[in-house]
């Protein structure tokens, strides 16, 4: 068996997904903190006021991961994807504070998405491209769920890589990618303004426009409506469940980004022909 088939097999890319998922946990936690710190410093400079940043500088690589409760520095053997969480029984080795099950779940989800991309596209380099697509979406979903923020640092590169990949003939026809980006952005932009003019309130953030534009660049304009319908259904179900279980407080709302991500992944892996068949549209 050629080496490329081994390295690009579902098993190998699934293992890679576990490692990338561990890194995505870091991105989800730290990127918003990095952005907030930068915004505070920029605001102080623009206003011409003295500002002494109280929080230490943080990057995706430094400082090393620590327990937020006791400050225990995470050792290498406590940072093995999924296995360490199971070995530690979901608790810090020093203070026994519970560690959220979301960490291994993100690692497992990323591994599953990478393995599925390898299975769908075969032992071809394009499988790695779709792995990158999945990784970006997982990070965006996690960040939006925690902070209601969809950073331009992730949405815009995802958009431009989608268009560039189409231009190079790796994904969909370029014209479909361009119109997909346009349709994705303008559809939510229009809904935003209709809702704001009717109610005086903002129903979503501009990051949602850019995320759907990025999905359109990867999947094409015909997939915009299925993504919106799927995201709306998933969001409604989750919102009702959270409301019934008292997890959704009065006046609070559930971010739309994670549901766009979920619907986008379903559409991506189901394939355009199958999705259009579900919608009973001509191919």
Secondary structure, 3 states (H helix, E strand, C coil): CCHHHHHCCHHHHHHHHHHHHHHHHHHHHHHHHHHHHHHHHHHHHHHCCCCCCCCCCCCCCCCCCECCCCCCECCHHHCCCCHHHHHCCCECCCCCCECCCHHHHHHHHHHHHHHHHHHHHCCCCHHHHHHHHHHHHHHHHHHHHHHCCCCHHHHHHHHHHHHHHHHCCCCCCHHHHHHHHHHHHHHHHHHHHHHHHHHCCCCCCHHHHHHHHHHHHHHCCCHHHHHHHHHHHHHHHHHHHHHHCCCCCCCCCCCCHHHHHHHHHHHHHHCHHHHHHHCCCCC
